[in-house]
């Protein structure tokens, strides 16, 4: 689809981080004169795809779409699986660890599949899970298998060049290793013709003309092996640079744990005759205790856990926001991400200026084609509080409140809201309900709440949130809840609203209270206050 000059100009000037990265790629390709652009992401199939896999592909896709707004050059996204790596340890989530023990150090695409199904190997199974995972989210990508690329000879030319540049590669690698490792290190990992294992052994001879290496096999005999055709592979750091050189990769992002190795990847790529791609280093995620998320530890959130309580759009927004800042990834971040996505989506149609649209995260989440926002503006935070007072696991009960508040809404006309209702019920049951701690109102607080209930009696059922909120402010404008505004007028301190949340909802924070009352109903809220004053909410 043709890009308007105004939109392209806005893209060339946008401060959004995907456009900043895309401009680096544009400068690169304009200088080289190349006719297409390759984006790449990597995947290690020693385990199942996870939330980091989603983040890397989603963010790379955002940069790709930004580039496509700036340039008409065709682009590709290659999701590369390092499935020829040896299985160095047995994952915790396999059905039978003993079944895999004899296959340690063998390439992942040779290790038998422990999960069942018609998959040739453990690596093939995990690759299939990756493709299904990416397809679920609608990513536009091409899948690549290291095993297939090595065996098909797609790396042969560069592997011979690596033999020719063997000493130069060793000069890059050896200073990064300890003394003991230096004595045995080789960038080439032969696959034993007898055991089939990936061997970490020193080389006795390197012959670029013959395309061979010589090493001592596991039984002690010397073996000379052709490096081509999948008989060998490279160690992971040289493999990074080799792959970039062989495939002419233009962009790849990776986590901060790779940052110190990036110059090594770049240098090896250049030694092998390639031009190192543009890369983008993102920060790693932390759990609620500030510890780095680890697959082996199982801390933090999995993608399935996020999608149990919220939609993919909220997750994509979380990935878009500030990727170079360390962020905690645990359950408490989900409600805010859901509501922030809705706010950005609602703002998009109102943004007439192209620069503003391109700064809106929903442009990047949806590749420039965000859906129209739904009517209603019922927030996730509001739904969580409704689930609290309704104390239900039934979506129909939740919808009864919503439709009384806004009769024009329905599950059919508001499918996203309908999904959020289900998410809110699950989130409330699993996280909010167990943590609730209701405050017992003291004498002064009870008087203020009683006055609020009386004031609500003057409002008609179906009053708009603004009128309800005015009453809440009027009642709260008393000691000890008053505060002095900048203009000298008397305002209402946050302590008043904290009291409402703590006594009526059992929480420290909550949504705009007028909106909550409008949704829950005037009479229901008055009864809720009465229950609180009778002490029925405090367990």
KANORBEL-V751036 format. One record per pair of residues at least 6 apart in sequence whose C-alpha atoms are under 8 Angstrom apart, sorted by sequence separation. I is the first residue (numbers start at 1). J is the second residue. If there is no record, write none. Layout:
I;J
I;J
This chain:
14;20
43;49
68;74
91;97
113;119
119;125
149;155
150;156
191;197
192;198
206;212
207;213
216;222
217;223
225;231
226;232
227;233
233;239
243;249
269;275
270;276
286;292
287;293
293;299
294;300
351;357
357;363
358;364
362;368
363;369
392;398
403;409
411;417
476;482
484;490
485;491
501;507
502;508
531;537
532;538
12;19
68;75
90;97
113;120
115;122
162;169
191;198
192;199
206;213
215;222
216;223
269;276
285;292
286;293
293;300
363;370
390;397
402;409
403;410
411;418
483;490
484;491
501;508
502;509
11;19
29;37
103;111
112;120
113;121
114;122
174;182
190;198
191;199
205;213
206;214
214;222
215;223
284;292
285;293
362;370
390;398
410;418
482;490
483;491
501;509
517;525
103;112
112;121
113;122
189;198
190;199
204;213
205;214
214;223
215;224
266;275
267;276
284;293
306;315
348;357
459;468
482;491
483;492
501;510
43;53
90;100
111;121
112;122
113;123
115;125
189;199
190;200
203;213
204;214
205;215
214;224
266;276
482;492
483;493
498;508
12;23
64;75
90;101
100;111
109;120
110;121
111;122
113;124
174;185
189;200
203;214
204;215
213;224
214;225
265;276
266;277
387;398
399;410
481;492
482;493
498;509
100;112
109;121
110;122
111;123
113;125
131;143
189;201
203;215
204;216
212;224
213;225
287;299
288;300
348;360
386;398
456;468
481;493
108;121
109;122
110;123
202;215
203;216
212;225
213;226
287;300
477;490
481;494
90;104
100;114
108;122
109;123
186;200
201;215
212;226
213;227
286;300
287;301
348;362
477;491
478;492
481;495
41;56
89;104
99;114
108;123
109;124
185;200
186;201
201;216
211;226
212;227
456;471
477;492
481;496
41;57
61;77
87;103
88;104
108;124
170;186
184;200
185;201
186;202
210;226
211;227
344;360
455;471
476;492
497;513
87;104
88;105
170;187
184;201
185;202
186;203
211;228
344;361
345;362
86;104
87;105
96;114
169;187
184;202
344;362
41;60
86;105
87;106
95;114
183;202
318;337
452;471
473;492
40;60
86;106
87;107
94;114
95;115
314;334
317;337
452;472
455;475
476;496
39;60
85;106
86;107
87;108
94;115
341;362
85;107
86;108
259;281
315;337
84;107
85;108
195;218
241;264
258;281
314;337
349;372
398;421
452;475
83;107
84;108
87;111
237;261
241;265
245;269
310;334
314;338
317;341
451;475
504;528
39;64
83;108
84;109
192;217
240;265
241;266
244;269
245;270
252;277
254;279
256;281
306;331
309;334
310;335
313;338
345;370
504;529
83;109
192;218
238;264
241;267
242;268
243;269
248;274
250;276
251;277
252;278
253;279
254;280
255;281
256;282
314;340
345;371
346;372
395;421
237;264
238;265
241;268
242;269
245;272
248;275
249;276
250;277
251;278
252;279
253;280
254;281
255;282
256;283
257;284
311;338
314;341
345;372
346;373
395;422
448;475
237;265
241;269
245;273
246;274
249;277
250;278
251;279
252;280
253;281
254;282
255;283
256;284
301;329
306;334
310;338
313;341
345;373
448;476
504;532
240;269
241;270
245;274
248;277
253;282
255;284
300;329
301;330
503;532
238;268
242;272
244;274
245;275
300;330
301;331
376;406
395;425
244;275
245;276
342;373
394;425
244;276
393;425
244;277
376;409
392;425
393;426
504;537
375;409
190;225
241;276
342;377
37;73
39;75
41;77
43;79
45;81
393;429
36;73
37;74
38;75
39;76
40;77
41;78
42;79
43;80
44;81
45;82
46;83
190;227
342;379
383;420
387;424
35;73
36;74
37;75
38;76
39;77
40;78
41;79
42;80
43;81
44;82
45;83
109;147
290;328
383;421
387;425
35;74
36;75
37;76
38;77
39;78
40;79
41;80
42;81
43;82
44;83
375;414
378;417
38;78
40;80
42;82
83;123
191;231
283;323
286;326
288;328
321;361
339;379
374;414
380;420
384;424
388;428
18;59
22;63
26;67
46;87
190;231
191;232
282;323
283;324
285;326
286;327
287;328
288;329
320;361
339;380
383;424
384;425
387;428
472;513
21;63
22;64
25;67
190;232
191;233
282;324
283;325
284;326
285;327
286;328
287;329
288;330
338;380
339;381
374;416
472;514
163;206
189;232
190;233
281;324
282;325
283;326
284;327
285;328
286;329
287;330
374;417
384;427
18;62
19;63
22;66
23;67
26;70
47;91
163;207
164;208
188;232
189;233
283;327
285;329
317;361
320;364
380;424
384;428
469;513
18;63
22;67
26;71
46;91
163;208
188;233
189;234
317;362
320;365
335;380
336;381
388;433
469;514
81;127
188;234
189;235
335;381
468;514
469;515
19;66
23;70
161;208
187;234
188;235
467;514
468;515
18;66
19;67
22;70
160;208
163;211
187;235
317;365
466;514
186;235
316;365
465;514
466;515
468;517
465;515
468;518
160;211
187;238
465;516
313;365
465;517
465;518
445;499
464;518
11;66
463;518
462;518
405;462
11;69
12;70
404;462
11;70
462;521
461;521
462;522
8;69
9;70
461;522
7;69
8;70
46;108
79;141
81;143
83;145
84;146
441;503
460;522
461;523
45;108
77;140
78;141
79;142
80;143
81;144
82;145
83;146
84;147
439;502
440;503
459;522
77;141
78;142
79;143
80;144
81;145
82;146
83;147
438;502
439;503
76;141
77;142
78;143
79;144
80;145
81;146
82;147
437;502
438;503
457;522
3;69
76;142
78;144
80;146
438;504
456;522
457;523
160;227
438;505
439;506
159;227
160;228
438;506
159;228
169;238
436;505
437;506
438;507
457;526
436;506
437;507
456;526
156;227
436;507
156;228
453;525
155;228
156;229
453;526
153;228
153;229
453;529
46;123
49;126
151;228
152;229
153;230
45;123
48;126
61;139
150;228
151;229
152;230
47;126
150;229
151;230
450;529
46;126
49;129
54;134
150;230
151;231
449;529
450;530
45;126
48;129
49;130
58;139
45;127
48;130
57;139
147;230
150;233
159;242
49;133
158;242
158;245
446;533
155;243
158;246
107;196
106;196
107;197
106;197
107;198
155;246
173;264
441;532
105;197
106;198
154;246
172;264
440;532
441;533
104;197
105;198
440;533
103;197
105;199
172;267
440;535
172;268
440;538
169;268
438;537
439;538
438;538
437;538
438;539
169;271
168;271
165;271
165;272
162;272
310;420
86;197
161;272
86;198
85;198
310;423
405;518
158;272
309;423
405;519
308;423
309;424
404;519
405;520
389;505
405;521
309;426
388;505
402;519
308;426
309;427
401;519
401;520
385;505
401;521
385;510
385;511
382;510
381;510
382;511
381;511
386;516
385;516
382;515
386;519
382;516
386;520
84;233
137;312
60;252
60;253
56;253
56;254
92;296
40;249
38;248
39;249
40;250
38;249
39;250
40;251
41;252
37;249
38;250
39;251
40;252
41;253
37;250
38;251
39;252
40;253
25;250
25;251
51;301
51;302
50;302
51;303
25;278
50;303
24;278
58;316
21;280
59;319
55;316
58;319
59;320
55;319
66;364
65;364
62;364
65;367
62;365
65;368
62;367
14;355
13;355
16;358
16;359
10;354
11;355
14;358
15;359
10;355
14;359
7;354
11;358
6;354
7;355
10;358
